[in-house]
Amino acid sequence: MSSSDAYPVFPPPTPEELLAQPNFYRERLFRTPKGREEDTPLFSLCRLYEHLTLNDNVGLRNELEYFWYAKWPVASIPNPKDSSKSRYAVLSAIPALLVESFNERINLGLPRKADSIITREELEQYQREEKILESAPAWTSQVPRLEETLVIPHDNDEVLESLEDERASAQLAAKNILHWQPHIHFN
């Protein structure tokens, strides 16, 4: 891998490109594009997109947790206004996954403002506070559903039979993307 290949690019490769060379794209060493030091919600969304498309569960879970502790509101993810229909569809489905993951934690009494390690007393205090739930950015509902189903393989290139499969992600299926429900919950 050359040094420039160690950096992510923006916009990221299309799903078709990622799936054609999955091992190449799993080798990234840096979080932001070359020359960009500050991370952003959009860069994180792109990393989530790559992990999801490459079925990199550990990377996906780590990035979900990173986004959580970065404390960026999900609704603040800017519209990437992507020219690739397939990439745009996947990018637009991911905030719904973040909302589901984060709101489950919030409903348990763990607000986004909490540190990663809290005392029992802090947890009890958080559980008494009003819950501030996350919501998806408005732009995600404006991204059209793909005309042709985008199939993203699971482990060992296993694919689901249909969008109606109970193991399929409802958030991705809404954009006509067939993929297993990703592991979006973390401790």
Rosetta blueprint (number, residue, H / E / L):
1 M L
2 S L
3 S H
4 S H
5 D H
6 A H
7 Y L
8 P L
9 V L
10 F L
11 P L
12 P L
13 P L
14 T L
15 P H
16 E H
17 E H
18 L H
19 L H
20 A H
21 Q L
22 P H
23 N H
24 F H
25 Y H
26 R L
27 E L
28 R L
29 L L
30 F L
31 R L
32 T L
33 P L
34 K L
35 G L
36 R L
37 E L
38 E L
39 D L
40 T L
41 P H
42 L H
43 F H
44 S H
45 L H
46 C H
47 R H
48 L H
49 Y H
50 E H
51 H H
52 L H
53 T H
54 L L
55 N L
56 D L
57 N H
58 V H
59 G H
60 L H
61 R H
62 N H
63 E H
64 L H
65 E H
66 Y H
67 F H
68 W H
69 Y H
70 A H
71 K L
72 W L
73 P L
74 V H
75 A H
76 S H
77 I L
78 P L
79 N L
80 P L
81 K L
82 D L
83 S L
84 S L
85 K H
86 S H
87 R H
88 Y H
89 A H
90 V H
91 L H
92 S H
93 A H
94 I H
95 P H
96 A H
97 L H
98 L H
99 V H
100 E H
101 S H
102 F H
103 N H
104 E H
105 R H
106 I H
107 N H
108 L L
109 G L
110 L L
111 P L
112 R L
113 K L
114 A L
115 D L
116 S L
117 I L
118 I L
119 T L
120 R H
121 E H
122 E H
123 L H
124 E H
125 Q H
126 Y H
127 Q H
128 R H
129 E L
130 E L
131 K L
132 I L
133 L L
134 E L
135 S L
136 A L
137 P L
138 A H
139 W H
140 T H
141 S H
142 Q H
143 V L
144 P L
145 R L
146 L L
147 E L
148 E L
149 T L
150 L E
151 V E
152 I L
153 P L
154 H L
155 D H
156 N H
157 D H
158 E L
159 V L
160 L L
161 E L
162 S L
163 L L
164 E L
165 D L
166 E L
167 R L
168 A E
169 S L
170 A H
171 Q H
172 L H
173 A H
174 A L
175 K L
176 N L
177 I E
178 L E
179 H L
180 W E
181 Q L
182 P L
183 H L
184 I L
185 H L
186 F L
187 N L
